[in-house]
Structure formats: C-alpha cells, structure tokens
C-alpha cells in the first residue's frame, strides 16, 4: 500500500497471530494500489478497524 488513504472490504479475527495486543488475530481484506487483492494485518493500520464488516457476512450472504 503506497497511498495514505485506504479502504477495507472486510475483516477476519481468526487469522494468523499478527503481534497486536488489541486485535491479535485480525486481518483486513483490501485492494492494493497495484489492483491486486490481499490481506493486511491490523498492526499496519493506524485507525481503529472495529467498524469494518466481518468477512463471514459476505461468505454466508448475511
């Protein structure tokens, strides 16, 4: 991610340990500046991510 503003499609809280005390297993799905989709660990994001929807909502169609 090269841009200073980012957006996230959804989050998971059961991913690999990311070293964060607040959300130790949180990863967020986003589209990078190069157009590729991927996961970003919560520790790399400066803002609170609680408002990002859970990926399970999309997976199960809720």
KOLGU-4560 file (N, C-alpha, C; in nm, 3 decimals, padded with zeros to 5 digits):
<recs>
<n_xx: 00.085 n_yy: -00.118 n_zz: 00.000 ca_xx: 00.000 ca_yy: 00.000 ca_zz: 00.000 c_xx: 00.090 c_yy: 00.124 c_zz: 00.000 mol: A seq: 1 type: UNK>
<n_xx: 00.076 n_yy: 00.201 n_zz: -00.103 ca_xx: 00.156 ca_yy: 00.323 ca_zz: -00.114 c_xx: 00.076 c_yy: 00.447 c_zz: -00.081 mol: A seq: 2 type: UNK>
<n_xx: -00.055 n_yy: 00.441 n_zz: -00.093 ca_xx: -00.138 ca_yy: 00.558 ca_zz: -00.069 c_xx: -00.155 c_yy: 00.583 c_zz: 00.081 mol: A seq: 3 type: UNK>
<n_xx: -00.188 n_yy: 00.706 n_zz: 00.116 ca_xx: -00.208 ca_yy: 00.740 ca_zz: 00.257 c_xx: -00.350 c_yy: 00.710 c_zz: 00.303 mol: A seq: 4 type: UNK>
<n_xx: -00.443 n_yy: 00.697 n_zz: 00.209 ca_xx: -00.580 ca_yy: 00.659 ca_zz: 00.245 c_xx: -00.609 c_yy: 00.520 c_zz: 00.190 mol: A seq: 5 type: UNK>
<n_xx: -00.676 n_yy: 00.441 n_zz: 00.269 ca_xx: -00.706 ca_yy: 00.304 ca_zz: 00.229 c_xx: -00.849 c_yy: 00.270 c_zz: 00.266 mol: A seq: 6 type: UNK>
<n_xx: -00.902 n_yy: 00.167 n_zz: 00.206 ca_xx: -01.034 ca_yy: 00.116 ca_zz: 00.243 c_xx: -01.023 c_yy: -00.035 c_zz: 00.252 mol: A seq: 7 type: UNK>
<n_xx: -01.113 n_yy: -00.093 n_zz: 00.328 ca_xx: -01.108 ca_yy: -00.236 ca_zz: 00.354 c_xx: -01.245 c_yy: -00.298 c_zz: 00.330 mol: A seq: 8 type: UNK>
<n_xx: -01.248 n_yy: -00.408 n_zz: 00.257 ca_xx: -01.373 ca_yy: -00.474 ca_zz: 00.223 c_xx: -01.433 c_yy: -00.544 c_zz: 00.344 mol: A seq: 9 type: UNK>
<n_xx: -01.348 n_yy: -00.612 n_zz: 00.421 ca_xx: -01.397 ca_yy: -00.686 ca_zz: 00.538 c_xx: -01.279 c_yy: -00.728 c_zz: 00.623 mol: A seq: 10 type: UNK>
<n_xx: -01.308 n_yy: -00.786 n_zz: 00.740 ca_xx: -01.204 ca_yy: -00.829 ca_zz: 00.833 c_xx: -01.232 c_yy: -00.970 c_zz: 00.883 mol: A seq: 11 type: UNK>
<n_xx: -01.124 n_yy: -01.036 n_zz: 00.926 ca_xx: -01.136 ca_yy: -01.164 ca_zz: 00.997 c_xx: -01.063 c_yy: -01.150 c_zz: 01.130 mol: A seq: 12 type: UNK>
<n_xx: -01.110 n_yy: -01.219 n_zz: 01.230 ca_xx: -01.047 ca_yy: -01.215 ca_zz: 01.362 c_xx: -00.994 c_yy: -01.353 c_zz: 01.403 mol: A seq: 13 type: UNK>
<n_xx: -00.979 n_yy: -01.441 n_zz: 01.307 ca_xx: -00.928 ca_yy: -01.574 ca_zz: 01.338 c_xx: -00.812 c_yy: -01.612 c_zz: 01.246 mol: A seq: 14 type: UNK>
<n_xx: -00.736 n_yy: -01.511 n_zz: 01.204 ca_xx: -00.621 ca_yy: -01.536 ca_zz: 01.118 c_xx: -00.496 c_yy: -01.567 c_zz: 01.198 mol: A seq: 15 type: UNK>
<n_xx: -00.383 n_yy: -01.563 n_zz: 01.131 ca_xx: -00.254 ca_yy: -01.588 ca_zz: 01.195 c_xx: -00.224 c_yy: -01.476 c_zz: 01.295 mol: A seq: 16 type: UNK>
<n_xx: -00.153 n_yy: -01.508 n_zz: 01.403 ca_xx: -00.115 ca_yy: -01.408 ca_zz: 01.503 c_xx: -00.037 c_yy: -01.296 c_zz: 01.435 mol: A seq: 17 type: UNK>
<n_xx: -00.075 n_yy: -01.170 n_zz: 01.464 ca_xx: -00.013 ca_yy: -01.056 ca_zz: 01.396 c_xx: 00.071 c_yy: -00.967 c_zz: 01.487 mol: A seq: 18 type: UNK>
<n_xx: 00.083 n_yy: -01.001 n_zz: 01.616 ca_xx: 00.166 ca_yy: -00.924 ca_zz: 01.708 c_xx: 00.095 c_yy: -00.807 c_zz: 01.773 mol: A seq: 19 type: UNK>
<n_xx: -00.033 n_yy: -00.791 n_zz: 01.749 ca_xx: -00.110 ca_yy: -00.679 ca_zz: 01.804 c_xx: -00.177 c_yy: -00.724 c_zz: 01.934 mol: A seq: 20 type: UNK>
<n_xx: -00.164 n_yy: -00.644 n_zz: 02.040 ca_xx: -00.229 ca_yy: -00.678 ca_zz: 02.167 c_xx: -00.380 c_yy: -00.658 c_zz: 02.162 mol: A seq: 21 type: UNK>
<n_xx: -00.427 n_yy: -00.559 n_zz: 02.088 ca_xx: -00.569 ca_yy: -00.528 ca_zz: 02.083 c_xx: -00.648 c_yy: -00.626 c_zz: 01.997 mol: A seq: 22 type: UNK>
<n_xx: -00.599 n_yy: -00.651 n_zz: 01.877 ca_xx: -00.665 ca_yy: -00.745 ca_zz: 01.783 c_xx: -00.558 c_yy: -00.843 c_zz: 01.733 mol: A seq: 23 type: UNK>
<n_xx: -00.520 n_yy: -00.940 n_zz: 01.815 ca_xx: -00.404 ca_yy: -01.025 ca_zz: 01.783 c_xx: -00.419 c_yy: -01.116 c_zz: 01.662 mol: A seq: 24 type: UNK>
<n_xx: -00.540 n_yy: -01.140 n_zz: 01.615 ca_xx: -00.561 ca_yy: -01.230 ca_zz: 01.501 c_xx: -00.641 c_yy: -01.164 c_zz: 01.389 mol: A seq: 25 type: UNK>
<n_xx: -00.645 n_yy: -01.030 n_zz: 01.388 ca_xx: -00.725 ca_yy: -00.957 ca_zz: 01.289 c_xx: -00.645 c_yy: -00.926 c_zz: 01.163 mol: A seq: 26 type: UNK>
<n_xx: -00.707 n_yy: -00.958 n_zz: 01.049 ca_xx: -00.654 ca_yy: -00.926 ca_zz: 00.918 c_xx: -00.766 c_yy: -00.863 c_zz: 00.836 mol: A seq: 27 type: UNK>
<n_xx: -00.731 n_yy: -00.772 n_zz: 00.746 ca_xx: -00.831 ca_yy: -00.699 ca_zz: 00.667 c_xx: -00.807 c_yy: -00.718 c_zz: 00.518 mol: A seq: 28 type: UNK>
<n_xx: -00.913 n_yy: -00.743 n_zz: 00.446 ca_xx: -00.906 ca_yy: -00.764 ca_zz: 00.301 c_xx: -00.916 c_yy: -00.628 c_zz: 00.231 mol: A seq: 29 type: UNK>
<n_xx: -00.822 n_yy: -00.602 n_zz: 00.141 ca_xx: -00.819 ca_yy: -00.474 ca_zz: 00.071 c_xx: -00.765 c_yy: -00.493 c_zz: -00.070 mol: A seq: 30 type: UNK>
<n_xx: -00.785 n_yy: -00.393 n_zz: -00.151 ca_xx: -00.728 ca_yy: -00.392 ca_zz: -00.286 c_xx: -00.609 c_yy: -00.297 c_zz: -00.284 mol: A seq: 31 type: UNK>
<n_xx: -00.494 n_yy: -00.349 n_zz: -00.320 ca_xx: -00.370 ca_yy: -00.270 ca_zz: -00.317 c_xx: -00.366 c_yy: -00.168 c_zz: -00.430 mol: A seq: 32 type: UNK>
<n_xx: -00.268 n_yy: -00.081 n_zz: -00.423 ca_xx: -00.251 ca_yy: 00.023 ca_zz: -00.524 c_xx: -00.227 c_yy: -00.036 c_zz: -00.664 mol: A seq: 33 type: UNK>
<n_xx: -00.174 n_yy: -00.158 n_zz: -00.669 ca_xx: -00.148 ca_yy: -00.222 ca_zz: -00.798 c_xx: -00.268 c_yy: -00.299 c_zz: -00.851 mol: A seq: 34 type: UNK>
<n_xx: -00.382 n_yy: -00.294 n_zz: -00.778 ca_xx: -00.504 ca_yy: -00.360 ca_zz: -00.822 c_xx: -00.524 c_yy: -00.500 c_zz: -00.770 mol: A seq: 35 type: UNK>
<n_xx: -00.423 n_yy: -00.557 n_zz: -00.706 ca_xx: -00.433 ca_yy: -00.693 ca_zz: -00.653 c_xx: -00.502 c_yy: -00.692 c_zz: -00.517 mol: A seq: 36 type: UNK>
<n_xx: -00.580 n_yy: -00.797 n_zz: -00.489 ca_xx: -00.647 ca_yy: -00.812 ca_zz: -00.361 c_xx: -00.557 c_yy: -00.890 c_zz: -00.267 mol: A seq: 37 type: UNK>
<n_xx: -00.563 n_yy: -00.854 n_zz: -00.139 ca_xx: -00.483 ca_yy: -00.926 ca_zz: -00.041 c_xx: -00.519 c_yy: -00.887 c_zz: 00.101 mol: A seq: 38 type: UNK>
<n_xx: -00.451 n_yy: -00.950 n_zz: 00.196 ca_xx: -00.477 ca_yy: -00.930 ca_zz: 00.338 c_xx: -00.371 c_yy: -00.839 c_zz: 00.398 mol: A seq: 39 type: UNK>
<n_xx: -00.414 n_yy: -00.750 n_zz: 00.485 ca_xx: -00.326 ca_yy: -00.658 ca_zz: 00.556 c_xx: -00.347 c_yy: -00.680 c_zz: 00.705 mol: A seq: 40 type: UNK>
<n_xx: -00.238 n_yy: -00.693 n_zz: 00.779 ca_xx: -00.255 ca_yy: -00.718 ca_zz: 00.922 c_xx: -00.294 c_yy: -00.590 c_zz: 00.995 mol: A seq: 41 type: UNK>
<n_xx: -00.368 n_yy: -00.607 n_zz: 01.100 ca_xx: -00.422 ca_yy: -00.495 ca_zz: 01.176 c_xx: -00.312 c_yy: -00.403 c_zz: 01.230 mol: A seq: 42 type: UNK>
<n_xx: -00.195 n_yy: -00.457 n_zz: 01.259 ca_xx: -00.086 ca_yy: -00.376 ca_zz: 01.313 c_xx: -00.034 c_yy: -00.273 c_zz: 01.213 mol: A seq: 43 type: UNK>
<n_xx: -00.062 n_yy: -00.291 n_zz: 01.084 ca_xx: -00.017 ca_yy: -00.197 ca_zz: 00.982 c_xx: -00.116 c_yy: -00.085 c_zz: 00.955 mol: A seq: 44 type: UNK>
<n_xx: -00.224 n_yy: -00.081 n_zz: 01.031 ca_xx: -00.330 ca_yy: 00.018 ca_zz: 01.010 c_xx: -00.337 c_yy: 00.108 c_zz: 01.133 mol: A seq: 45 type: UNK>
<n_xx: -00.334 n_yy: 00.240 n_zz: 01.111 ca_xx: -00.328 ca_yy: 00.333 ca_zz: 01.225 c_xx: -00.466 c_yy: 00.361 c_zz: 01.286 mol: A seq: 46 type: UNK>
<n_xx: -00.573 n_yy: 00.346 n_zz: 01.210 ca_xx: -00.708 ca_yy: 00.373 ca_zz: 01.262 c_xx: -00.769 c_yy: 00.248 c_zz: 01.324 mol: A seq: 47 type: UNK>
<n_xx: -00.871 n_yy: 00.268 n_zz: 01.405 ca_xx: -00.946 ca_yy: 00.156 ca_zz: 01.463 c_xx: -01.022 c_yy: 00.085 c_zz: 01.351 mol: A seq: 48 type: UNK>
<n_xx: -01.026 n_yy: -00.047 n_zz: 01.356 ca_xx: -01.087 ca_yy: -00.125 ca_zz: 01.248 c_xx: -01.214 c_yy: -00.198 c_zz: 01.290 mol: A seq: 49 type: UNK>
<n_xx: -01.267 n_yy: -00.167 n_zz: 01.407 ca_xx: -01.389 ca_yy: -00.235 ca_zz: 01.453 c_xx: -01.508 c_yy: -00.213 c_zz: 01.361 mol: A seq: 50 type: UNK>
<n_xx: -01.514 n_yy: -00.100 n_zz: 01.293 ca_xx: -01.630 ca_yy: -00.069 ca_zz: 01.209 c_xx: -01.628 c_yy: -00.143 c_zz: 01.074 mol: A seq: 51 type: UNK>
<n_xx: -01.518 n_yy: -00.205 n_zz: 01.040 ca_xx: -01.509 ca_yy: -00.281 ca_zz: 00.914 c_xx: -01.594 c_yy: -00.408 c_zz: 00.928 mol: A seq: 52 type: UNK>
<n_xx: -01.679 n_yy: -00.439 n_zz: 00.830 ca_xx: -01.766 ca_yy: -00.558 ca_zz: 00.842 c_xx: -01.685 c_yy: -00.688 c_zz: 00.845 mol: A seq: 53 type: UNK>
<n_xx: -01.740 n_yy: -00.788 n_zz: 00.909 ca_xx: -01.678 ca_yy: -00.920 ca_zz: 00.913 c_xx: -01.691 c_yy: -00.988 c_zz: 00.777 mol: A seq: 54 type: UNK>
<n_xx: -01.586 n_yy: -01.056 n_zz: 00.735 ca_xx: -01.590 ca_yy: -01.128 ca_zz: 00.607 c_xx: -01.694 c_yy: -01.239 c_zz: 00.608 mol: A seq: 55 type: UNK>
<n_xx: -01.726 n_yy: -01.293 n_zz: 00.724 ca_xx: -01.826 ca_yy: -01.400 ca_zz: 00.730 c_xx: -01.963 c_yy: -01.352 c_zz: 00.683 mol: A seq: 56 type: UNK>
<n_xx: -01.990 n_yy: -01.223 n_zz: 00.693 ca_xx: -02.116 ca_yy: -01.168 ca_zz: 00.644 c_xx: -02.127 c_yy: -01.187 c_zz: 00.493 mol: A seq: 57 type: UNK>
<n_xx: -02.016 n_yy: -01.175 n_zz: 00.423 ca_xx: -02.015 ca_yy: -01.193 ca_zz: 00.279 c_xx: -02.010 c_yy: -01.341 c_zz: 00.242 mol: A seq: 58 type: UNK>
<n_xx: -01.937 n_yy: -01.417 n_zz: 00.318 ca_xx: -01.920 ca_yy: -01.559 ca_zz: 00.290 c_xx: -02.052 c_yy: -01.634 c_zz: 00.300 mol: A seq: 59 type: UNK>
<n_xx: -02.134 n_yy: -01.596 n_zz: 00.398 ca_xx: -02.259 ca_yy: -01.666 ca_zz: 00.421 c_xx: -02.380 c_yy: -01.590 c_zz: 00.370 mol: A seq: 60 type: UNK>
<n_xx: -02.358 n_yy: -01.472 n_zz: 00.310 ca_xx: -02.466 ca_yy: -01.397 ca_zz: 00.249 c_xx: -02.561 c_yy: -01.328 c_zz: 00.345 mol: A seq: 61 type: UNK>
<n_xx: -02.513 n_yy: -01.295 n_zz: 00.466 ca_xx: -02.600 ca_yy: -01.228 ca_zz: 00.564 c_xx: -02.599 c_yy: -01.080 c_zz: 00.544 mol: A seq: 62 type: UNK>
</recs>
